[in-house]
Amino acid sequence: MHQERRVTTLAVPGGKKVSVLEWMRTAVTILSGTGMCEAFDRSAYVLGLGTGAVDCSAVAPVKMAELARFGRGTPWR
């Protein structure tokens, strides 16, 4: 079931300009309550794809932090 849902993220839904995958990938730029709600919606969607079942224990904590910073789309210094 999760596999089918992950594949559907590649399609562009009717009436939309980007695929679901692109929607998940693009950072929220509105710093408001509405933007926060949209960020939570994206997080819930990603978790619903079964991504929490991935075993990341072999990834070094430093690398995991680097990937998280990259995923957030924000620079870190």
C-alpha positions in Angstrom: 0.0 0.0 0.0 2.8 2.5 0.9 4.6 1.5 -2.3 1.6 2.6 -4.5 1.2 5.8 -2.5 4.9 6.6 -3.0 4.6 6.1 -6.8 1.6 8.4 -7.0 3.8 11.2 -5.6 5.4 11.5 -9.0 2.2 12.4 -10.8 0.9 16.0 -11.1 -2.7 16.0 -9.6 -5.4 17.6 -11.8 -5.5 21.4 -11.4 -2.1 21.6 -9.9 1.2 22.8 -11.4 3.6 20.5 -9.6 3.8 16.9 -8.5 3.2 15.9 -4.9 6.9 15.0 -4.6 7.8 18.6 -5.7 5.3 19.9 -3.2 7.0 17.9 -0.4 10.4 18.9 -1.5 9.8 22.7 -1.7 10.4 24.6 1.5 7.5 26.5 3.1 8.4 30.2 2.7 5.5 31.8 4.6 6.6 32.4 8.2 3.1 32.5 9.8 0.5 30.3 11.3 -0.6 29.3 7.8 2.9 28.4 6.8 3.4 26.3 10.0 0.2 24.4 9.2 1.4 23.7 5.7 4.7 22.4 7.1 2.8 20.1 9.5 0.6 18.9 6.6 3.7 18.0 4.6 5.3 16.2 7.5 2.1 14.2 8.1 2.0 13.3 4.4 5.6 12.1 4.4 5.0 10.0 7.6 1.9 8.6 6.0 4.1 7.2 3.2 5.7 4.9 5.6 9.0 6.7 5.8 9.3 6.2 9.5 9.9 2.5 8.9 13.3 3.2 7.4 16.2 2.0 9.6 18.7 4.8 9.8 20.7 3.4 12.7 23.7 2.8 10.4 23.9 6.5 9.5 26.4 8.5 11.6 24.7 11.2 13.7 26.8 13.9 12.1 25.6 12.8 8.7 22.0 12.6 9.8 22.2 16.2 11.1 23.7 17.3 7.8 20.9 15.6 5.9 18.3 17.2 8.1 19.7 20.7 7.5 19.7 20.0 3.8 16.2 18.8 4.0 15.0 21.8 5.8 16.4 24.0 3.0 18.1 26.4 5.4 21.7 27.3 5.6 23.6 26.4 8.7 26.9 27.9 9.9 
